[in-house]
Amino acid sequence: MTPIPFAVIVGSGAGGAITAHELAASGRDVVVVEEGDDLDAGAFDQHGPKMMGAMYRRRGMTPIVGRVPIGYVEGCCVGGSSEINSGFWHRVPREVLLSWKGRYELDGASPQELEPHYEWAEAALGVGLSKRPWPGSTAALARGIAAMGWSYQEVPRAPLTRPDPRDPAQGDASGPTAGVRSTVLARARAAGARLISNCRVTHLLRRGARVDGVLARFSRADGVVELVRILGEHVFVCCGPTETPALLRRSGVKLHIGDTLRVHPMLKVAARFPEPVGGRVSPVPLIQIKEFWPEISLGGAFFSTGHLAMLLSDNWLANRDLMRHADCMASYYVAVKGTGAGMVRPSRVDPDGANLRYDLSDIDILHLSRGLARLSEVLLAAGAIEVLPCVQGLPAIRSEVEAVRWLDERLVPASLSLGTVHAFSSCPIGEREDRCAANSFGKVRGFENLYINDASMLPDSPGVNPQGAVMALARRNVVRFLEENP
Ligand SMILES: Cc1cc2nc3c(=O)[nH]c(=O)nc-3n(C[C@H](O)[C@H](O)[C@H](O)COP(=O)(O)OP(=O)(O)OC[C@H]3O[C@@H](n4cnc5c(N)ncnc54)[C@H](O)[C@@H]3O)c2cc1C
């Protein structure tokens, strides 16, 4: 009889990959089960709908319903969302960690305790600052910030993975950044971790307070779909912020699961400058403005011709002629530290579906309005001719007067076209039994061998790009797990 693996890890994204690495590197027999395909970095080259079909959940179209609908995007491939993200890297600010300690009694997560785990993940991904002269859209934002007398930071990033023929030392800014597939997961596999891709876990196999493994649907290369049971002494659920709670609830695990989804709601604008800003060559401006943090962050969003069409689509008839000026345009965003409430529930009609809900609070609307004012001010100060927000019926903002209006007035919620790529907190960790799904180190309440280890565990919104928090906490959890299970 084949021995039962020490651990089954469901999901191979930021949390799952690091879990696999730590366990495999300590000599444990590990199986990683991933719903998506195992695609190399070249898959990202396809761009457009084909790439989105291959690497994104529901082709990149997952709605979060609520007072204002929010378009949500996450990855569904080996490496998860890290394979399609911008690679911006933040450590969780001390103030946020203190609030997690105060409100969730989260143990073992001070900046000092997380430090070695950040250092490990940053080295594994090669996180650092850009070496190139800043692209035009970044330089423009920096110019505006200087004119406003504000401060900013270039955000460290995972490096770009594809060589750029124009500048081979730097990588191609239109390509993907280093995700966990080619870095952390590759090291886990080299250490013996086995990966089963194209295999969606549908249920946990529960037996009282234990989980014996998982039930999954494996799609073979010849198109045949097999139902398989994969057993493990320990089960780590790392399916991300929406699928982890959906899988747990589908399996009857419900205490504080999926009741507290949090997101960073994001409002984008297109800015038109008098001269080309290289947005299509270097699509992501590299600096963020934290002047108004923690409530409001301003920064640069991914830009392509297709994205420009989407940005202009809220007021298409008025703005469609601007497509001709794509070379002089770039995309920027206002992101707010959401204070609304959300939840995740498995769909009753679609066995693989999850219903996501997030209700924007009045404070979120206030911060989005003020953020739009600030972002418009800084872009106009940078020399933008006009700022075109994704707000239906709102004309282009062309003067400071039109911009600062939104410091005092509220945008009409129903007119907002919002999106987000940052979701978390659907299964918060901490010692507060009245609000936490798992203990401070991810062990699910009421179970002996079931763990969560992904973005769902963040107690609340981090207010910064979340992948650093996910990876540091996940590694810390496995180190603790190995101490307790020598
Ligand atoms: C477009 C985009 C840009 C982003 N930009 C940044 C950024 O610049 N910086 C930053 O810090 N963060 C960024 N993020 C967010 C960051 O990528 C996520 O917070 C992080 O990857 C979450 O890690 P995770 O392990 O929780 O989930 P994921 O990385 O999403 O991994 C979950 C994995 O589980 C798999 N899975 C789900 N359900 C099942 C199942 N039932 N069976 C088997 N497998 C399953 C999924 O296919 C997926 O591979 C971005 C995200 C996106 C989508």
The ligand as a Gaussian input file, in Angstrom:
#p B3LYP/6-31G(d) Opt

LIG

0 1
 C       -4.167000      41.238000     -11.455000
 C       -3.657000      41.188000     -10.030000
 C       -2.674000      42.096000      -9.634000
 C       -2.204000      42.059000      -8.320000
 N       -1.151000      42.863000      -7.982000
 C       -0.550000      42.690000      -6.776000
 C        0.655000      43.356000      -6.465000
 O        1.225000      44.079000      -7.288000
 N        1.189000      43.165000      -5.218000
 C        0.586000      42.370000      -4.276000
 O        1.089000      42.283000      -3.155000
 N       -0.555000      41.714000      -4.558000
 C       -1.111000      41.821000      -5.789000
 N       -2.221000      41.104000      -6.100000
 C       -2.822000      40.246000      -5.047000
 C       -1.987000      38.988000      -4.784000
 O       -1.648000      38.379000      -6.000000
 C       -2.819000      38.042000      -3.897000
 O       -3.128000      38.720000      -2.692000
 C       -2.092000      36.756000      -3.532000
 O       -1.625000      36.105000      -4.674000
 C       -3.053000      35.842000      -2.780000
 O       -2.413000      34.616000      -2.529000
 P       -3.294000      33.335000      -2.183000
 O       -2.347000      32.203000      -1.964000
 O       -4.249000      33.679000      -1.122000
 O       -4.203000      33.067000      -3.474000
 P       -3.801000      32.786000      -4.981000
 O       -2.417000      33.272000      -5.236000
 O       -4.870000      33.328000      -5.824000
 O       -3.769000      31.199000      -5.109000
 C       -4.900000      30.385000      -4.905000
 C       -4.737000      29.154000      -5.789000
 O       -5.673000      28.153000      -5.382000
 C       -6.223000      27.544000      -6.535000
 N       -7.533000      26.975000      -6.168000
 C       -8.639000      27.658000      -5.811000
 N       -9.652000      26.804000      -5.518000
 C       -9.155000      25.561000      -5.696000
 C       -9.715000      24.259000      -5.542000
 N      -10.979000      24.084000      -5.115000
 N       -8.947000      23.178000      -5.832000
 C       -7.642000      23.332000      -6.238000
 N       -7.065000      24.564000      -6.390000
 C       -7.814000      25.656000      -6.115000
 C       -6.328000      28.686000      -7.534000
 O       -6.425000      28.220000      -8.852000
 C       -5.029000      29.444000      -7.267000
 O       -3.971000      28.956000      -8.051000
 C       -2.734000      41.123000      -7.389000
 C       -3.717000      40.230000      -7.792000
 C       -4.173000      40.239000      -9.101000
 C       -5.227000      39.257000      -9.514000

